[in-house]
Amino acid sequence: MRACIHRGSQQIGGSCVEVEHEGSRLLLDLGLPLDAPANTPAALPAGLALPGDCGESGLLGILISHPHLDHYGLLAHVPPAIPVGMGAAARRILQAAAPFLPGQPPLPAPGWDYQSGQALHIGPFTVTPYLVDHSAYDAYALLIEAGGERLLYSGDFRAHGRKAQLFERMVDRPPRHIDALLLEGSSLGRLTDDAQFPSESDIEAQLVTEFKATPGMALVHTSAQNIDRVVSVFRACRRTQRRLVIDLYAAAILQATANPRLPQSHWQDVALFVPHSQRVKIKKEGWFEQLQAHAAHRIYPEQLAGLAGELTLLFRPLHQRDLADAGCLAGARYIYSQWEGYWEQGSYDDVREWLDQHGIARVPLHTSGHASPVDLRRFVQALAPGKVVPIHSFRADRYPELFPRVEPHADGQWWPVKGAA
């Protein structure tokens, strides 16, 4: 078996790896680069051959590690006959999100639905997905076996989220005899070697502090698809006697998880607020049954001012007009709980201006979806692979300082899974 990193050996985002054995091929992820100006075919990795039909050129399918655009976004340019594997809940989340998003967001073609620890047999390959702790819901590491050789693709993972026990389980009972470990290193260069990111429990505790100090409505700007963070916000609401307010998009995402332990729109301490843009969409698309399914505890604009001190809103920029019109921003606090790069790069300049206009302070409160260097070392030590191949990192140069048997490979370079290149 041999492998090629088509993109990702020297960057974060846009990951794409190809494995080949006796003429049969699999792709592991097909992500949109974070710096891509647009999602067009021009963003496909150079040298990647995508056939018109499944089976041409030996391509058996595409295996997506998790539902973040930088790992699946270029599926938009893949022939629909090529099967796509991913977690069943991740697939449902992408389908639930699509009607709310602009344009035509990429959706995976039918294929394989992962179950953690259960092997899939795809041509000459045996693929075993392992559920991991990550900020994307239903994320997996992928073990690829063929010809008696074993490659583990870590995907994106961490050890400080609400599913940290998955990391500990992998470290305690790792898959054995790994010939090559494709290891993400997003945190390298962002943390010192002995530092740790805050845990989701730490985030929850800080949210409690912020909510208690907020006389008005708490606005938490985070992704509804970051389920761990939504749970942290909800738990902090319960601890401060607030109600979590979600919109129809967030309600659809939470329902798509099919996890009854996660907050849902019908829970007593969850409320639904439908902003103007979604009301327009409901009327245009005839989403009345979907609205009714989530409207058990719906609240309306005229109620917001009177209830503001009891509410925490899962905020998105589309809420700005509604909140201003409702006159409910006295004593409000804005908590930014996403990657800081979006803010620094100007993605939320309109939010910045809106906050300034209403005299609302910004409180940054976030943690990474990626493993710290400490946890990366624990992971490598437990798996003891034949070699460690850098991916999804701007600091591949740091790998030899942290891990044994590092074998870097440039984008576009083919290399044997077992033995030295």
C-alpha positions in Angstrom: 0.0 0.0 0.0 1.2 3.5 -0.8 -0.1 7.0 0.1 0.0 10.5 -1.2 -0.9 13.7 0.6 -2.4 15.8 -2.1 -2.9 18.8 0.2 -2.1 19.3 3.9 1.6 18.5 4.4 2.4 22.1 5.1 -0.9 23.7 6.0 -4.0 23.6 8.1 -7.2 23.0 6.1 -8.0 21.6 2.7 -6.8 18.1 3.7 -6.8 15.4 1.1 -4.9 12.1 1.2 -5.0 9.3 -1.3 -4.2 5.6 -0.6 -3.6 3.0 -3.3 -3.2 -0.8 -3.3 -2.9 -2.9 -6.4 -4.7 -0.3 -8.6 -7.5 0.4 -6.1 -7.8 3.9 -4.6 -9.5 5.6 -1.7 -9.5 9.3 -0.8 -9.4 10.4 2.8 -11.0 13.8 3.0 -11.5 16.3 0.3 -11.4 19.7 2.1 -11.8 23.3 1.0 -8.6 25.2 1.8 -9.2 27.9 4.5 -7.6 30.5 2.2 -9.6 29.5 -1.0 -11.2 32.6 -2.5 -14.2 30.5 -3.6 -15.4 26.9 -3.7 -14.7 26.2 -7.3 -13.0 23.3 -9.2 -9.9 25.4 -9.2 -9.5 24.6 -5.5 -9.1 20.9 -6.2 -5.6 19.7 -5.4 -3.2 19.6 -8.3 -2.6 16.1 -9.5 -5.8 14.6 -8.1 -7.6 12.5 -10.7 -11.4 12.4 -10.2 -13.1 10.0 -12.5 -16.5 10.7 -14.2 -17.9 7.5 -12.7 -17.2 5.4 -9.6 -14.6 2.7 -10.5 -12.9 4.6 -13.2 -9.1 4.9 -12.4 -9.7 2.5 -9.5 -11.3 5.1 -7.2 -13.6 3.2 -4.9 -14.9 6.1 -2.8 -14.1 9.1 -0.6 -14.0 8.8 3.2 -14.7 12.0 5.2 -13.3 12.2 8.7 -15.7 14.8 10.0 -18.1 17.5 8.8 -15.9 20.6 8.7 -15.6 22.4 5.3 -11.8 22.1 5.3 -12.3 18.4 5.2 -15.3 17.8 3.0 -16.0 21.1 1.2 -14.7 20.1 -2.3 -17.3 17.3 -2.5 -19.2 19.9 -4.4 -17.0 19.0 -7.4 -17.2 15.2 -7.2 -19.3 13.1 -9.6 -22.4 11.9 -7.6 -21.7 8.3 -8.6 -18.6 8.2 -6.3 -19.7 6.9 -2.8 -18.9 8.9 0.2 -18.3 7.5 3.7 -18.9 9.5 6.9 -20.6 9.3 10.3 -24.4 8.9 10.0 -25.1 11.8 12.4 -22.6 14.0 10.5 -24.4 13.2 7.3 -27.8 14.1 8.8 -26.3 17.4 10.2 -25.1 18.5 6.8 -28.4 17.7 5.2 -30.3 19.5 7.9 -28.0 22.6 7.6 -28.1 22.8 3.8 -31.5 24.6 3.3 -30.4 27.4 5.7 -27.1 28.1 3.9 -26.5 30.3 0.9 -25.8 28.9 -2.5 -25.6 25.2 -2.9 -23.5 23.7 0.0 -21.7 20.5 -0.8 -23.6 17.4 0.3 -22.1 13.9 0.5 -23.3 11.3 -2.0 -24.7 8.1 -0.5 -22.1 5.6 0.7 -20.9 4.1 3.9 -22.1 5.2 7.4 -19.5 4.7 10.0 -19.9 2.9 13.3 -17.0 3.3 15.7 -14.8 0.2 15.8 -16.8 -1.7 13.1 -14.8 -2.5 10.0 -15.9 -1.7 6.5 -14.6 -3.8 3.5 -14.1 -1.7 0.4 -12.4 -3.5 -2.4 -9.0 -4.7 -1.1 -9.2 -2.2 1.9 -10.4 -2.8 5.4 -11.4 0.5 6.9 -12.1 0.9 10.7 -13.4 4.2 11.9 -12.8 5.3 15.5 -15.0 8.0 17.0 -12.8 10.8 18.4 -13.2 14.0 20.5 -13.4 17.0 18.3 -15.3 20.3 17.9 -17.2 18.7 15.0 -19.9 16.3 16.0 -19.4 12.7 14.8 -15.7 12.9 13.9 -13.5 9.9 13.3 -9.9 8.7 12.9 -9.7 6.1 10.1 -7.6 2.9 10.1 -6.8 1.7 6.6 -5.5 -1.8 6.0 -4.5 -3.5 2.8 -1.8 -6.1 1.9 -1.0 -6.7 5.5 -0.1 -3.0 6.1 -1.8 -0.5 8.3 -2.2 3.3 8.1 -4.0 5.4 10.7 -5.3 8.8 9.6 -5.9 10.8 12.8 -8.3 13.3 11.2 -8.8 16.2 13.7 -9.0 15.3 17.4 -8.4 16.6 20.9 -8.4 15.3 24.5 -10.1 18.3 26.3 -13.7 18.2 24.9 -16.9 16.6 26.2 -15.9 13.3 24.7 -12.4 13.2 26.1 -12.9 9.7 27.3 -12.6 8.6 23.6 -9.1 9.9 23.6 -8.3 8.1 26.8 -9.8 4.9 25.5 -7.6 5.1 22.4 -4.5 5.7 24.4 -5.3 2.9 26.8 -6.3 0.4 24.1 -4.7 1.7 20.8 -4.9 -0.2 17.5 -1.6 -2.1 17.2 1.1 -2.5 14.6 0.5 0.8 12.9 3.0 1.2 10.0 2.3 4.9 9.3 0.4 7.5 11.4 -0.8 10.5 9.5 -1.0 12.9 12.5 -2.6 16.3 12.6 -0.6 19.1 14.3 -2.8 22.1 14.3 -1.7 23.2 17.8 2.1 23.3 17.0 3.3 26.8 17.0 0.2 28.0 18.9 1.0 26.5 22.3 4.2 25.9 24.1 5.1 22.2 24.3 3.9 21.8 27.9 0.7 23.9 27.7 -2.9 22.7 27.5 -6.0 24.2 26.0 -8.9 25.0 28.3 -11.4 22.1 28.6 -15.0 22.4 27.7 -15.7 22.1 31.4 -13.5 25.2 31.9 -15.5 27.0 29.2 -18.7 26.1 31.0 -17.4 27.5 34.3 -16.3 30.8 32.6 -19.7 31.0 30.9 -21.3 30.8 34.3 -19.2 33.6 35.5 -20.1 35.8 32.5 -23.8 35.0 32.7 -23.9 35.9 36.4 -22.2 39.3 35.6 -24.7 40.0 32.8 -27.8 42.0 33.8 -29.4 41.7 30.4 -29.4 39.2 27.6 -26.3 37.1 27.1 -25.4 36.7 23.4 -23.1 33.7 22.7 -21.7 33.8 19.2 -20.8 30.2 18.3 -21.5 27.6 15.7 -24.7 25.6 16.2 -22.7 22.7 14.7 -20.2 22.9 17.6 -22.4 20.6 19.7 -19.9 20.5 22.6 -20.0 24.2 22.9 -23.8 24.3 22.7 -23.9 21.8 25.5 -21.5 24.0 27.5 -23.7 27.0 26.9 -26.8 25.1 27.9 -25.3 23.7 31.1 -24.1 27.2 32.1 -27.7 28.4 31.4 -29.1 25.8 33.8 -26.5 26.8 36.5 -27.6 30.5 36.2 -31.4 30.0 35.8 -31.4 31.2 32.2 -33.2 29.8 29.2 -31.2 28.9 26.1 -32.7 30.6 23.0 -32.1 28.9 19.7 -33.3 29.7 16.1 -34.8 27.3 13.6 -31.3 26.4 12.2 -29.9 25.4 15.5 -33.1 23.5 16.3 -32.7 21.5 13.1 -29.0 20.8 13.8 -29.7 19.5 17.3 -32.6 17.4 16.1 -30.4 15.9 13.3 -28.0 14.5 15.9 -30.8 12.1 17.0 -29.2 12.2 20.4 -31.9 12.5 23.1 -29.3 13.6 25.7 -28.6 16.8 23.8 -30.7 20.0 24.3 -33.7 20.0 22.0 -36.3 22.6 21.1 -39.0 20.9 23.1 -37.0 20.9 26.4 -38.6 23.1 29.1 -35.5 25.4 29.5 -35.0 25.8 25.7 -36.9 28.5 23.7 -37.2 29.0 20.0 -36.9 32.5 18.5 -37.3 32.9 14.8 -35.5 35.9 13.3 -36.9 37.9 10.5 -34.8 36.3 7.8 -35.9 32.9 8.8 -39.6 33.9 8.9 -39.2 35.1 5.3 -37.6 31.7 4.4 -40.4 29.8 6.2 -43.1 31.6 4.1 -41.1 31.3 0.9 -40.3 27.6 1.2 -43.4 26.5 3.1 -41.6 25.2 6.1 -44.7 25.4 8.3 -44.5 21.8 9.5 -40.8 22.2 10.4 -41.6 25.4 12.3 -44.5 23.7 14.2 -42.2 20.8 15.2 -39.9 23.2 17.1 -42.4 25.8 18.3 -43.4 24.3 21.7 -41.6 27.1 23.5 -41.5 29.8 20.9 -40.9 33.4 22.0 -41.6 36.5 19.9 -39.8 39.8 19.4 -42.2 41.7 21.7 -41.3 39.4 24.6 -37.5 39.8 24.3 -37.1 43.1 26.3 -39.1 41.9 29.2 -37.3 38.5 29.4 -33.8 39.7 28.5 -32.2 39.1 31.8 -33.4 35.5 31.8 -32.2 34.6 28.4 -29.0 33.4 26.6 -29.2 33.6 22.9 -27.2 31.4 20.6 -26.3 34.4 18.5 -25.7 34.7 14.8 -25.1 37.9 12.8 -28.6 37.5 11.3 -30.0 38.3 14.7 -28.7 41.9 14.8 -31.7 43.6 13.2 -34.2 41.7 15.3 -32.5 42.4 18.6 -32.1 46.1 17.8 -35.7 46.4 16.7 -36.9 44.6 19.8 -35.1 47.1 22.1 -33.8 44.3 24.3 -30.1 45.1 24.4 -29.8 47.1 27.7 -27.3 45.3 29.9 -26.5 42.8 27.1 -23.1 41.0 26.9 -21.6 39.5 23.7 -19.5 36.4 24.1 -17.4 35.5 21.1 -16.9 31.7 21.2 -15.2 30.8 17.9 -11.8 30.7 16.3 -10.2 34.2 16.7 -9.0 34.2 13.2 -12.5 34.9 11.8 -12.6 38.1 13.9 -9.0 39.1 13.0 -9.6 38.5 9.3 -12.6 40.8 9.2 -15.3 38.1 8.8 -17.4 39.8 11.5 -16.7 43.5 10.9 -20.4 44.1 10.6 -20.9 42.6 14.1 -18.0 44.7 15.4 -19.8 47.9 14.2 -23.1 46.7 15.5 -21.6 46.1 19.0 -20.0 49.6 19.0 -23.3 51.2 17.9 -25.1 49.6 20.9 -22.2 49.9 23.4 -21.9 46.2 24.0 -18.5 44.8 25.0 -17.0 41.8 23.4 -15.8 38.9 25.6 -13.7 36.3 23.8 -14.2 32.8 25.3 -13.1 29.8 23.3 -11.0 26.6 23.2 -9.5 24.7 20.4 -10.9 21.7 18.6 -7.4 20.3 18.3 -5.0 18.3 20.6 -2.3 20.1 22.5 1.3 19.1 22.0 1.2 17.2 25.3 -1.7 15.1 24.1 -0.2 14.6 20.7 2.9 13.1 22.3 0.7 10.8 24.5 -1.1 9.7 21.4 2.1 8.9 19.4 3.6 7.1 22.4 0.6 4.9 22.8 0.3 3.9 19.2 4.1 3.5 18.6 3.8 3.7 14.8 6.5 2.7 12.4 6.6 6.3 11.3 4.8 9.6 11.9 3.8 11.7 8.8 2.9 15.3 9.4 -0.4 16.7 8.1 -2.8 19.5 8.9 -0.1 21.7 10.4 1.9 24.8 9.5 4.8 23.5 11.6 5.8 20.2 10.2 9.3 21.2 11.2 8.4 20.8 14.8 7.4 17.1 14.5 11.0 15.7 14.9 11.4 17.6 18.1 8.3 16.0 19.6 7.9 12.5 18.1 10.2 9.6 17.1 10.5 8.2 13.6 9.1 11.3 11.7 9.0 11.0 8.0 7.7 14.2 6.3 6.3 14.1 2.8 5.5 17.0 0.4 2.2 17.4 -1.2 2.0 15.3 -4.3 4.7 12.8 -3.3 3.8 9.1 -3.2 5.4 7.0 -0.4 5.2 3.4 0.9 3.1 3.0 4.0 5.5 0.4 5.3 9.2 1.0 5.3 11.3 4.1 4.4 10.5 6.1 1.3 
